[in-house]
Structures are given as C-alpha cells and as structure tokens.
Amino acid sequence: MPDGYGSDMAVSDPLFLDKTNPELWNSIGKFSAQVAKSYRAAGISDRTAELINLRVSQINGCAYCLDLHTRKALATGETMQRIVLLSTWDECGGHFDEFECAVLAIAEATTDLPSPEERIAAVASARLLLNDEQVAAIQWIAVAMNAFNRISILSRHPVKEKELGQGTAK
C-alpha cells in the first residue's frame, strides 16, 4: 500500500473524527462556545438550550449526544419526566410552556428541514412569541447540535455505562 494510506486499525473499527483532526474538532468547539454566548445574550437559558440539544439528538438518533445532554439537562435543573416526554412535547399539554413549544418547533424544523412552507410556518408561528434574536439563536443551537450529532454518529462514539448523576465532560 502506498505510504500514507491505511492504518493499524481494522477497516471496521470506528474512525473518530475528533481524534483524526483535532484542529477541526477544536474549531467546532469554539463555534459551539460562540453559539452559547449568542443564545445567552438573546435571553435563552442553558436549560432551554439543553432541551433543544436533546430534541435534535432524538431526531437524529445520536445515542452519545442523548446520553451527554441528558446529564447536562439534569444539571441545569431539568426533570427526568420532561426529558422522557420530550419526543412527544406537542402531545403532553402542560408539561412544556408556550415559549418552550415555540423553541422546540423551531429546533425540529431546523433539524428535519421540512418543506419551505412548513419551515416558514414554524418560524412565523414562533415569532409571535419570540424576537428575531431568539429565533436566530435557537436555529444556531440546532445547527451546532446537528453538526455534533453527525460527528458522533459517524465516529461511532461509544456510550459508556454510568449512573445518570456522573460526569458531563465530553
């Protein structure tokens, strides 16, 4: 095999994107920090941001991110009941307030990318409750989480067994 090709790993072993190119991984970490700064400036709480991260990760089926952000959500004061009900947020009246429903609708539209009409309707409806800075911040949170989901899914990041109260470091 030509120099620079192949490795000592089996071709079926996970290829951790974060480990193969740490500079890009650090860049997306910096991007994520800027997104956090932006959503906080828009008045979006860390608790709400974690609901977005969880819902996006549910839609994308990212086990690693679901595990990580469940821990982070609990650390922000989120309840296990609401985390369990999150995938049905629009069917469990009273558990999510009007603001959170608008936030989750935007997060879903950003992740699912439904038809333009559906996306426009989701954002227009949310703009009845949220200002433009908040709508943009919510979309950026979802965009960032979608990127992290894809990195973790493609890398096959393992979910290690541990108690829910243990660790949130990535």
C-alpha positions as CSV (number, residue, x, y, z in Angstrom):
1,M,0.0,0.0,0.0
2,P,1.4,3.5,-0.8
3,D,2.9,5.5,2.0
4,G,0.3,7.5,4.0
5,Y,-2.6,5.0,3.3
6,G,-4.1,2.5,5.7
7,S,-3.5,2.1,9.4
8,D,-3.0,-0.5,12.1
9,M,-6.8,-0.4,12.7
10,A,-9.3,-2.8,11.1
11,V,-11.4,-1.1,8.5
12,S,-14.5,-1.8,10.6
13,D,-13.1,0.0,13.7
14,P,-14.5,3.4,14.4
15,L,-12.8,6.3,12.9
16,F,-13.1,9.1,15.5
17,L,-13.3,12.3,13.5
18,D,-12.5,14.4,16.6
19,K,-9.2,12.4,17.1
20,T,-8.2,12.3,13.4
21,N,-8.4,16.1,13.0
22,P,-8.1,17.8,16.4
23,E,-7.8,21.2,14.8
24,L,-11.3,20.9,13.2
25,W,-12.7,19.5,16.4
26,N,-11.3,22.5,18.4
27,S,-12.8,24.8,15.8
28,I,-16.3,23.3,16.2
29,G,-15.8,23.6,20.0
30,K,-15.1,27.3,19.6
31,F,-18.1,27.6,17.3
32,S,-20.2,26.0,20.0
33,A,-18.9,28.4,22.6
34,Q,-19.9,31.3,20.3
35,V,-23.3,29.8,19.9
36,A,-23.7,29.6,23.7
37,K,-22.6,33.3,24.0
38,S,-25.2,34.3,21.4
39,Y,-28.1,32.4,22.9
40,R,-27.4,33.7,26.4
41,A,-27.3,37.2,25.0
42,A,-30.7,36.6,23.4
43,G,-32.1,35.5,26.8
44,I,-32.2,31.8,26.1
45,S,-31.3,29.8,29.2
46,D,-28.9,26.8,29.3
47,R,-31.9,24.7,30.4
48,T,-33.7,25.6,27.2
49,A,-30.6,25.1,25.1
50,E,-30.3,21.6,26.6
51,L,-33.9,20.8,25.6
52,I,-33.0,21.8,22.1
53,N,-29.8,19.7,22.1
54,L,-31.8,16.7,23.4
55,R,-34.7,17.1,20.9
56,V,-32.2,17.4,17.9
57,S,-30.3,14.4,19.2
58,Q,-33.5,12.4,19.5
59,I,-34.5,13.2,15.9
60,N,-31.0,12.3,14.6
61,G,-30.7,9.2,16.8
62,C,-27.4,10.1,18.3
63,A,-27.0,7.9,21.4
64,Y,-23.8,9.5,22.6
65,C,-25.3,13.1,22.5
66,L,-28.5,11.9,24.1
67,D,-26.5,10.5,27.0
68,L,-24.3,13.6,27.3
69,H,-27.1,16.1,27.0
70,T,-29.4,14.2,29.4
71,R,-26.8,14.7,32.0
72,K,-26.3,18.3,31.1
73,A,-30.1,18.9,31.2
74,L,-30.4,17.4,34.6
75,A,-27.5,19.6,35.8
76,T,-29.5,22.7,34.7
77,G,-32.5,21.6,36.7
78,E,-34.5,19.8,34.0
79,T,-36.7,17.0,35.3
80,M,-36.4,13.4,34.2
81,Q,-40.1,13.4,33.4
82,R,-39.8,16.2,30.9
83,I,-36.8,14.6,29.3
84,V,-38.7,11.3,28.9
85,L,-41.7,13.2,27.4
86,L,-39.6,15.5,25.2
87,S,-40.1,13.4,22.0
88,T,-43.9,14.0,22.4
89,W,-43.7,17.6,23.6
90,D,-46.6,18.7,21.4
91,E,-48.9,16.0,22.8
92,C,-48.4,16.3,26.5
93,G,-50.1,19.6,27.3
94,G,-49.0,21.5,30.4
95,H,-45.5,19.9,30.6
96,F,-44.0,22.4,28.2
97,D,-45.0,26.1,28.2
98,E,-45.8,28.2,25.2
99,F,-42.2,29.5,24.9
100,E,-40.7,26.0,25.0
101,C,-43.2,24.7,22.4
102,A,-42.1,27.5,20.1
103,V,-38.5,26.8,20.7
104,L,-38.9,23.0,20.1
105,A,-40.9,23.7,16.9
106,I,-38.0,25.8,15.5
107,A,-35.5,23.1,16.6
108,E,-37.4,20.4,14.8
109,A,-37.9,22.5,11.6
110,T,-34.1,23.3,11.6
111,T,-33.3,19.6,12.0
112,D,-35.9,17.9,9.8
113,L,-35.8,20.6,7.1
114,P,-39.4,20.0,6.1
115,S,-40.9,21.8,3.0
116,P,-40.2,25.5,2.8
117,E,-43.8,26.2,3.6
118,E,-43.7,24.2,6.8
119,R,-40.4,25.8,7.9
120,I,-41.7,29.3,7.2
121,A,-44.9,28.4,9.2
122,A,-42.9,27.1,12.1
123,V,-40.7,30.2,12.3
124,A,-43.6,32.6,11.7
125,S,-45.6,31.0,14.5
126,A,-42.6,31.1,16.9
127,R,-42.1,34.8,16.0
128,L,-45.4,35.6,17.6
129,L,-43.7,34.8,20.9
130,L,-40.0,35.2,20.3
131,N,-37.9,38.1,19.0
132,D,-35.7,37.6,15.9
133,E,-32.5,37.4,18.0
134,Q,-34.1,34.5,20.0
135,V,-35.3,32.7,16.8
136,A,-31.9,33.0,15.2
137,A,-30.1,31.8,18.4
138,I,-32.4,28.8,18.6
139,Q,-31.7,27.9,15.0
140,W,-27.9,28.2,15.7
141,I,-28.2,25.9,18.7
142,A,-29.9,23.3,16.5
143,V,-27.4,23.8,13.6
144,A,-24.5,23.2,16.1
145,M,-26.2,20.2,17.7
146,N,-26.8,18.7,14.2
147,A,-23.1,19.0,13.5
148,F,-22.1,17.4,16.8
149,N,-24.7,14.6,16.2
150,R,-23.2,13.8,12.8
151,I,-19.6,13.8,14.2
152,S,-20.6,11.5,17.0
153,I,-22.7,9.2,14.7
154,L,-20.0,9.0,12.0
155,S,-17.3,8.4,14.7
156,R,-19.5,5.8,16.5
157,H,-18.7,7.5,19.8
158,P,-19.4,4.9,22.5
159,V,-21.9,5.4,25.3
160,K,-20.3,4.2,28.4
161,E,-22.4,2.8,31.2
162,K,-22.5,5.0,34.2
163,E,-25.1,6.4,36.7
164,L,-27.0,9.5,35.5
165,G,-25.5,11.7,38.2
166,Q,-22.0,11.0,36.9
167,G,-20.0,13.3,34.6
168,T,-20.9,15.7,31.8
169,A,-17.5,16.1,30.2
170,K,-17.2,15.3,26.5
